[in-house]
């Protein structure tokens, strides 16, 4: 194995010459040897995009000679395209506010650019990771800017897939609009409803989630690139600060802008908390929906058994024939992870001090993971569960007829107390409310059937004071 020697303020290190990263990355690999998650590769690619924008801008301003800039731009593009993903293996959990991540990207781009110019990796007299690749930049404006871009892109993808999931529930609302089932409160028999009404409620809550998530994009658009270390723009110029924002807008095709206060954009991370909060709310709703589906699917004979979720895999190593609701269970766990990430993001954001938040790496890892999970969960939930849901209409009707829920329809006619007596009698004699009313002779069979017709009980009266049956 061939090695090269690189130096920094601490000393020197032997670097495997096949690696494109340098001494700063090696120290990070040693210091944060956690053997767990590495930095999110999409975050890395957006940092490389920032490096490309900076090189283009510095070339335009005459700060960076054209040959160097072109090599840096080409190397940045190769990182963006994923050609060097294996060179970014440092832990997502690191000290230094993302300095190790920024250094890692600087070194890989520099060494690849050196190769493109005909030199050998590590010969930083040709292209320097900091003097050239990191020119007019700091970790503290590069990482937040890259995270904003990555977040906006992922938010757009999440919205697209969540919209499809919402539409899938809409389709089930229409499909099951004329199938009646027993509504429950506190898991106890309540009043009739349609299966479609339940799915319609899921669609509506996801519609609100989409609205909340969409709103978060606005506060992500203001980038602090050009603010350098603390937002004052030291080692950058006014022209660079304005031009680099325009360059990045052109490269990303996103409606991003230079922040009015670069100091604010450097030290505050509340816009990421806002996104996470919207994701958390959606996750809470997905837990509710997934639990509902599990309950309605339960059994199939010893439980509710009113809907049938698609069978995806054998459910037990010991119980033959058992099939578990694995997709809703997965959705529940993903949602719990998103909620946990929101707690981490909230704590990390609130832990910023003075002019910088040192916990940007945790915010980046947690937020990008939540967005990735919600996107993939929306696809899997729709394709592997919701689209294939069937309804056991006979079981729904049986549970409805056997319950005391229908007695509620009698309250306007016979009063609450008398209705209670009939409900108790139905339970004691193990009869349906319909059978009890037939036997009581309070109304004709036609009147009973009309009063207990589920289609009359799933909506308000057509006008105030309407009485459905006159005894």
Order of alpha helices (4+ residues) and beta strands (2+ residues): beta-beta-alpha-alpha-alpha-alpha-alpha-beta-beta-alpha-beta-alpha-beta-alpha-alpha-beta-alpha-alpha-beta-alpha-alpha-alpha-alpha-alpha-alpha
